[in-house]
Amino acid sequence: MFLRLIKKIKPDIVVTYSIPTSGWQIAKICNLLKIPILVRVIDVSHAIRKTVFKPLVKLSEKYVFTHANHISTHNEALREYCIGLGATPAKSSVIYPGVDMTRFFPAPTRHDLQTKMGIHPTDKVILFMGTIFRFS
């Protein structure tokens, strides 16, 4: 499926977050077709879940890190982890997660939406977009 898509759209670069599901396959295809691949690493994939496949996922991490054109991580510890598995230090970087306040800013209060959702003006609301794993 990925190979068909790549042949159809002919991208200049591929950016992937995938390691355990299709990471090594994407890296292999991109390398064969000479398409640069940037891997965004946001966690240690093999450590997320208890599974018999942990060793295979770690092998996939190593393959992807050694075959990527660039590795981008959330923090220096992740960058060092990737380097420890074979990523090239000069081809790795850290982009800390955060919010660009010039692009993302609080919008005016939507009183109609608050009423519809049963949220009172004095209620405090927190929205989390993401996943909290048990080990976190």
Secondary structure by P-SEA (a helix, b strand, c coil): caaaaaaaccccbbbbccccccaaaaaaaaaaacbbbbbbbcccccccccccaaaaaaaaaaaaaacccbbbcccaaaaaaaaaaccccccbbbbccccccccccccccaaaaaaaacccccbbbbbbcccccccc
